[in-house]
Amino acid sequence: GMSSTVPDVAAVFDSKGPDLSHGSFAGCGIVTVKRNVHGYKKLSMVTREEISRSELALPDMEFDSLAFWLDCDAEVLSPQLGPMAFGHGVHALSHAFVAVAPLFVPCTVADVCCDHSVYSPTKVTVFDARAGGSGICSQLWKSVFIPDGILEKALVLLEDCPSCSDDRGYEGGCPACLQAGECIKFNDFLSKSSGLVIGKHMLKRLKETDAYKENSRKVKDMVRVSDDGENRTDSSIPALKDVCSPRRKKRERAMRQAQGKVSKQDRQVVVGRPSWPMDRSDGPRQVNTAD
């Protein structure tokens, strides 16, 4: 089970420290990424039909990176959905995690990758695309056990994509939600409906953890101090979706600090570079002063 607080990211990502995520619902740490090329095939430029196929024997490209993962409860859901539908759903949910990552950390979808396994997967794994890790997943890990966090945002994307939500007959998503150029499966083997079932089951487990309950209580008990020094209770706090994004909170904090400065009221703003009497291209200018 989960502890009362989210494991310290610095301690978990230290290879010398203990594995604080052992046996838990979610975890973060160092993973080894292996990629290999088995071969290539030639396609017709006209009909796109396969002309020939060749095999290659190349060494694996291997590097260590930072990652976080969430268990998908395969023992329960795989028999219900079927092994194929379950694998496609985990793949779709993994793509959704990568797509919503920029909502919580300043990055692009090319800065993080996910595990594209579709045969007997057990978890959603998201890792830094840069060898050695860039620290993005260590920041995303902080958005797992919070209300309206990365899992809930991924479910919103799966359920209500603005581009393909009306197309109920297609399960593969579109470039606005799931499809990405970095997918080694060429954006195949994706199932939005199965991903929703898996994600909602994961969300129920997530809400039962002590870490999620504690963070939810902190958000609801948040107190803001007004300019006149009076305390305002949670009735004046916007909806959770407006305060949980780390980037949104930083912008709101900067705006409150700017509004609290007294000097801002009488400040004169100069657009561009001010011109002085001696700052002319046609030479010095004589300034006459009246006695």
HELIX and SHEET records of a PDB file:
HELIX    1   1 VAL A    9  VAL A   12  1                                   4    
HELIX    2   2 ALA A   74  LEU A   81  1                                   8    
HELIX    3   3 PRO A   83  VAL A  100  1                                  18    
HELIX    4   4 ALA A  101  LEU A  103  5                                   3    
HELIX    5   5 ILE A  136  LEU A  140  1                                   5    
HELIX    6   6 TRP A  141  SER A  143  5                                   3    
HELIX    7   7 ILE A  150  GLU A  159  1                                  10    
HELIX    8   8 LYS A  192  LYS A  207  1                                  16    
HELIX    9   9 ASP A  210  LYS A  220  1                                  11    
HELIX   10  10 ASP A  234  SER A  236  5                                   3    
HELIX   11  11 LEU A  240  VAL A  243  1                                   4    
HELIX   12  12 PRO A  246  GLN A  259  1                                  14    
HELIX   13  13 VAL A  262  LYS A  264  5                                   3    
SHEET    1   A 4 ALA A  26  ARG A  35  0                                        
SHEET    2   A 4 MET A  61  ASP A  71 -1                                        
SHEET    3   A 4 LYS A 123  ASP A 128 -1                                        
SHEET    4   A 4 VAL A 112  CYS A 114 -1                                        
SHEET    1   B 2 GLY A  39  LEU A  43  0                                        
SHEET    2   B 2 GLU A  50  GLU A  55 -1                                        
SHEET    1   C 2 ARG A 224  VAL A 225  0                                        
SHEET    2   C 2 ASN A 231  ARG A 232 -1                                        
END                                                                             
